[in-house]
Amino acid sequence: MPIQTTPKIWMNGELVDWDKAQVHVLTHTLHYGTGVFEGIRAYPTDNGPAVFRLTEHIKRLFNSAHIMGMEIPYTVDELVQATKETVASTGLPGCYVRPLAYYGYGEMGLNTLPCRTDVAIACWPWGAYLGDDAVSKGVRMKISSWTRHDHNTMPPAAKTVGNYVNSSLAKVEALKAGYDEAIMLAPNGLIAECTGENIFAVRNDIIITPPLSAGALEGITQNSVMTIARDQGYDVRVDNLARSDLYIAEEIFVCGTAAEISSVNSVDDRAVPCPGPKTKVIAEIYLDAVKGKVDKYKHWCELAV
Ligand code: PPE
């Protein structure tokens, strides 16, 4: 589905018209994948649109840049304000938000040291990433033939543009084979994450999600889910999962900003009970929390205006 346009995109300190938010074909990041980005959602709340855990997302953008040795010529506060301004300029009650820091036009070659960092923040309406009924019906997952990056190949903890070549290969392979999404294994064969989501499996009543060391991004939704689940009294652990843990899991769900929470109905054609009872409880609370409807988690909702 083509992107639904909004009036303005923030580029290097200014809100410019959507159609004017353009870059030169010799933009460094277009050639070498050297940018870093975030995916954030703004949701309608009783007090207007609020950006979910905005400051943490912007801090992760800076961490990604730090891992890449990239200087962002703004402060966290400045990009938090810029994001709020961009969200407000859409006039929408909620939207997806995509901040991107990239090496712009001016230098070519693999030495990024002389490159200038440009920053853009775009917003557009983006529906449920894995389908509207992803919680109730669940998605079909396939273990990918593509391995997640090794820590010494492409740092998986950084949300680097180039990292997503690996995700796209896995996603398209899964879709072409008739599945909804791929699960990526780390080079050591243990479960890392999905192409754009973290994964949770319930085994013996314990909710388990793989650690950053397994090649998973430190997901902000993953963190929200762990908080919600622990507050519900569930036993939640960050630990390694093997492929067979998934085949015999009591329930599995995946989560991310774009995907929100989605249950999994099978892995490699082995049925998984779906939707699992814990998944249902967590998804319901999460979808209320993002809209500022749960007092305990209201501090996660940062008002756009
Ligand atoms: N792992 C990966 C590889 C990933 O891309 C995401 C987010 C997550 C885990 C979950 O992170 P978080 O959003 O902080 O809970 N993926 C973003 C981009 C998706 C896309 O297709 O583009 C997102 O969900 O916005």
Residues whose N, C-alpha, C, O or C-beta is under 5 A from the ligand:
A	BS01	PPE	G39 I40 E193 C194 T195 G196 E197 N198 L217 E218 G219 I220 T221 Q222 C255 G256 T257 A258 A259
